[in-house]
């Protein structure tokens, strides 16, 4: 198998993992597992975040195992390079169109938060590992970009179980490592400032992920060496660019999602409020 599909799969996996941090669940974790939040609960931020990253890595490996099994099945089927390329190209273009919102086309996105009541009932190793695993699988909580689906398809089409497992594990580890972004936040005001800066970067990340998806389509089209494939990719690229110019919204629509606990209120004496910067955790 050419390097084209594995390369596209790896790039899409990184983009999907990074973009997923801006999901409601990802933002919730950035507001919940913080140095001052864990201190308010009488726990160690270092230990909890380590459990979270470990859980996310295991979650990614769980997804990777499913991708590896699918990749093994594809390898046993011995599809031609043309078939693999056409399916990969179609998947990449669907992902681009879905995330750009062209023609209001949207792939079905899973909408689910982790159960934050775990924070009050379980020890840090349990909620850290549990939250991390759910985040790391990529499918158990909010899915806000079609790049997650594209990663799975490309990993399967690679026909390389080892690669698929590695990509899935890496995806989970990157997703889990995002919790370390708040390692320097020492109080609620600092957390509010962090979220303002973080939200401002979100639109840029949206466009980058869209570019990676489109780039994977271009890469596959070049590999196919097909004029028809090139024309289709060009038409889609023009359509996506036009749609983005006419719209001022981030491409990954999460409308209908409950607000994540981004700090907006002052801290009171309640330790549970202090742990999230003065915001009641969603039930």
N, C-alpha and C positions, 0 to 999 in steps of 0.2 A: 504494500500500500504506500502510495506517495506520501511525502511529508505534508501535503496540502491540508488534508482533513485533520490530522493531529495538531498542526499549527493553528488552524482556525479554531479548533475545539479548545485549545489551551488559552488563546486570547479571549475567546467568548466567555470562558469560565472565570477568568480574572475580572472581566468587565461585569459579569452577572453578579459575582460576589461583592464587588465594590458598590454597585448600584443598589443592591438589596439592603445596604445599611440605611438607606433613606426610606425604607418601608416603615409603616407604623410600628411594627414589632421591633425593628432594628433601632429606631429612635427611642422606643420605650426602654430598651436595654441600656442605651446610653444615658438615660435619665435615672435608671434604677440602680445599676451596679457602678457606683462611684466611690471614691475614697471616703468622702464624708457620709455617704449613704450607708456603706458597710460599717463605718465607725458608729453611726447612730444605732445600728442593729447589734452592736457589740461583736462584729466580725472583722476579719482581716480582708481588705480589698485585694491584696496580692494573692491570697489563697483562693478567694471566690473567683477572681478573674482567671486564675490558672485553671480552676475546675471548669469554668465556662469555655475557655479556649479548647481544653481537652475534650469536653463534650461536643463542641462544634466540629472538631476534627473527626471524632468518632462518627458523628452524624453524617459528615461528608463522605467518610469511608463507607457508611451504610448505603448512601446513594451510589457511591462508586461501585459497590458490589452488584447492585442492580444493573448499572450501566455495563459492567464487565460481563455479566451473564448475557445481556443483550448483544454485546459485541461478539461474544463467543458464538452465539447463534448466527449472527450475520456472517462470521468467518466460515462457519460450517455450510452456509448456503452458497458460498462462492459467487457472489454477485459480480457482474462485470464492472469495470471502472466507470463506464458511462452511466450505469444505473446508480451507482453510489454517488457520482457527481451530480446527477440530475436531482436526486432526492435531497442531497445536501444543499444544492442551490435553491430548490423550492422552499426548504425549511428556513434558510437564511432570509429569503425574500418575504416570506410570511411573517417572520419575526420583525423585520424592518417595518413592514406596513402596519403591523399590529401596534408596535411601540410608537410609531409616528402618528397613529390615528387617522391614516388615510382612508377616506370613505367610511369612517366610523367603525372600521373593522377592529375587533378586539378579541384576542384569544381569551379563554376563560381563566380568570385569576382567582386563586384561592385566597379567601379573606378570613384569617384566623389569628388571634393573639395567643400568646402563652398565658397560662393561668398565674397571674401575679400574686394570688393568695398563697402560693407556695412559699413566698417570702416570709409569711407569718407562721407557717406550720412545719417547715423543714429546715434542716441544717444547711449551711452554705454549700457543702459538697453535693447535696441532693439538688437544690434549686439551681446551683451553678452548672452542674453537669446536665441536668434535665433541660434547662433553658437552652444551653449550648447545643445539645443534641438536636432539639427541635429546629433551632436556627440553622444548624449546619446541614441538615438534610435538604434544605432549599424548598421542600414541598409541604412541610408540616405547618408552616405559618404563612404570612402574607407573601404572595408572589406579585411583584410590581413591575417585572420586566419579562418579555418573551425570551430574553437571552438565556434564562434558566432552562426553558424548554429546548432552545437551540443547542445549548451545551450537551444536553442529554442525547439529542438526536445525533449530533456530530460524534460524540463519544461512542455511541452504538455503531454508527457507520464506519468508524475507524477499523473495526474488526480486530482490535487489539485490547484484550481484557486488561492487561497490565496498565496500558495507557489510560483506559477508562477509569480504573480504580484510582490511579494517581491523580487524575484530573478531579474526580469527585472528592477525594481527600483534601486536595489543595483548595478546592472551592470552599469546603467547610472550614478549613483552618483560616482562610482569609476572612470569611464572614465572622468567625469567632474573635479574631484578633482585633476587630473594630472596637470591641469593648475597651481596649487599652487606650483609645483616643482620649478618654477622660481621666487618664492617670494623674494629670496635673491639676485637676479641678478640686479645690479644697473647700468650697462653700457654695451655697445656692446661687449667689450673684455670679460667681464664676461659671456655674453651669448654664445660667441663662445667657451669659455672654457667649459661651461656647456654642449653644444651639443657634444663636443668631448668625454667627459666622458659618456654622455648618450648613444651615438652611440656604445661605447665600450661594454656597458652592454647588448645591444640588442641581440647579439648572445646567451648569457646565458639565457635570457628570452625565446628566441625561443625554446631552448631545454627543459626548464622547462614546457612550455605550452604543448609541445609534450608529455612530461612525464605525465602530468595531463590527457591528452586525452587517452593515453595508460592505465593509471591507472584506469580511469573510465571504460574502456573495461574489465580490469581484475576484477574490483569490480562487474560488471554485470555478468561476466562469473562465478565467485564464487557464486553469488546469484542463478544462474541457476543450479549450481551443475551438469553441463553437461561436460562429457569428450570431446565431439566434440567441444564445445565452447572453452574449455581450449586449445585444439590442435590448433584451428584456431587463437586464440590470440597469442599463442607461435610462430606460423609461421609468423604472421604479425610483431610481435616484432623483430624477427630475421631479417626479410626483411628490416624493418625500420632502425634497428641498422646498418646493412650492407650498406644501402644507405647513411646514415649519415657519416659513416667512409670513404666512397669513395668520399664524397663531402665536400668541404670546404666552401660552401655557407650557409647563413641563410636559414632555411627551408621555411619560408613564403616569397615566391617570389613576389616582387612588380614591376617586370620589366614592363616597359611601363608607369610607373607613372611619372608625372612631378616632377621635383626636388622641395622639400619643401624649404621655405626661410630660410635656415640655414645661419647665418651670415658669410660672407667671405670677405667683403669689408670694407673699412674705412667709417666712418660716414661723411657726408657732411652737408651743412647747411640746406638742405631740411628736414623739420620736419617729412615728411612721410618716408624718408629714416632712420632718427634717430629712428623712432618707431620700425623698424625691424632690427636694427643693421647695416644699410648700404646696405640692400638688397631690391631690388624692389619686391613688392608683386606680385604674379602671377595674371594675369588678368582673 
